[in-house]
Amino acid sequence: MLQLIQEQSRTIVISSHILSDVEKVIDHAVIMKAGKIVADAGFDELREKYSRVRLTALSGELPEPLDFANVLECQRNESEATLTVADLSPDQIEAAAAKINCQADIQPLPLEDIYRVVVA
């Protein structure tokens, strides 16, 4: 299959629930929920759209609430938080983190997590 994918003139449709394997070979994703398309984009575009941000307070505790836009999920304790965010550039994330005196570690989401937040 990997040889077939390399040919420019081919399109291969893969339907699978094993997304960790699928993301290794795709360049475009169509995500469906209840028979309806909820996302249709290049895989790189999806990975730029959704990020996981680990915030660490540089001194003291994290403020309540965290001043971040477009938060889809948040898990936190007093000094650390892990956010899933959409449509924020790394510069916007860094600026928001600096505003609340935090360090931000930004990672793109794997396809499995992108799927989970898109169909939620």
Secondary structure, 3 states (H helix, E strand, C coil): CHHHHHCCCCCCCCCCCCHHHHCCCCCEEEEEECCEEEEEEEHHHHHHHEEEEEEEECCCCCCCCCCCCCEEEEEECCCEEEEEEECCCHHHHHHHHHHCCEEEEEEECCHHHHHHHHHC
